[in-house]
């Protein structure tokens, strides 16, 4: 079948009632894909790093997926990924004797992670329900997850209600240097405290999507997540400290509210996507995320030797994020004797930069190329985080990352 | 022979959309056959240009004003727009006004000046259509004759599918099936002889989607040795020279088979090469009555 006939088929399928909604909703084609991601963080700043600049994380991810219809009303999919991480990460931030903010980096390490997820979905004429389960395995961490979700179209299919719930259970087992428990306890109490700890999380989310006219869709959503268990970072440690160098509350509740709009401009053959998310949690962190993307379609109608029918989509995007700090975020002053970091394990404290008051800006550019049964995507992103981006001009946070990320993937429909 | 192959479908015959309609549905209760017949009536009452109370008549009477149409009508207009562009303007749902100039029953050849005047009311590209709102220029008319009967056949098998039944809808040669017959056998269909004999020109097997035939045997005529096909070029109003006598196509949906067959007829002598380039199964009977195509015809 030629591309012209396929386009005609798409136009025919868009006529309401031509096929039953159940047939239309369930995927008709199978799909397989591979995606490769290369992520590299900028070196830690030499002037603020203990021992000079250090190479931070470089991460490579290989992801595979396969989705297949099963009968006329069901589909299933399986996804796997393999991730390698190498480089150093910040262990703690502190004020030195001269009140300069410095970051102490861990020695370089190499870690691996394997993920496997499976899901199934059943489609009715105006509704669908899906279930998924997954496992993620690292040398020192195992995470189990599961979830259900569904959607329902009402109001002549102009309104879609969606909702779901997820459950997760994580096992933490820091394995480094347990050969001598006495040393471990003396030198790295954080790891010792985390041994055989667990945490769980439950989340529910609801959303509504409303078609305003044929070119405009608006969406709103809300979610509540509760986490409970060991949430301190066992690897944030300080040689010689008698207690863990990162002690966080053992429960955290997060609420998010989101709103989004999509508008297609037929004259430009492009669409504007605007997304906004507000988050508040019981650690006193409030954050906002604003995403602005433009999806520009381009169908050049190339006809070289054969009808190529190559279609392009170019997607420039801008993201702005800012958050307030957690109530227990603190940069210890190593110029003073601080009782928190010597004996008291009942007070929460952490110098993790991700809990500080900061902002981040991310610029992205993606190109998607559709050719017959194939889609090839390449995307690049530059991310930088800084306290000043979050209107925090009083603090320095050298542990915040800046990174480049490049992703490329090939999808095949059959 | 299995028990299944002894099964016979329930049949329903009625007249609608200007022709005979035949339904064959295995194990269908009367209520389903009634529902299917009612759906054909509903579509005819909405989209017939002959019924004064139809939606299309109202749209045509409202030419010159901006009119909002419902989703189903919008879907059909978008589809017709796609066909217009695919055919580079040959498939044009505003070309129905040519009946003012041509009377194939009386076999009259129109006055060229009158025909040229009528052609000024043709041109889908001059219709303001934004996906929701429509404005026809005064004097223009829409004619869904080239898509609605085929759409009706697709609607009928969709209703059969939704109710869980296996069957076929044949609306005067525009045919759609839910799938193979319950015993797995294809539906065997005869393609009408363009010369009008009772003998089928060919027999084809249909296991999915739809089949449609466009031919000039129904309404064309010959005058002074010249064949006047009812396949009219919307640009000049005259019959397409060297148009095939008939084109039969199988596609995913009857509406696609029908519009592709119509466009092929309008392509004239280019029909065969165009159909080959589309990679759809077809059977073409050209002006000299020679049959060609890629449609597999079981012996």
Interface residues (C-beta under 8 A of the other chain):
Chain A: X1 X2 X4 X5 X7 X8 X9 X11 X12 X13 X14 X15 X16 X17 X18 X19 X20 X22 X23 X125 X156 X213 X214 X215 X266 X307
Chain B: X71 X72 X75 X76 X78 X79 X82 X83 X86 X130 X131 X132 X151 X154 X155 X158 X161 X162 X251 X252 X253 X255 X256 X259 X260 X277 X278 X279 X280
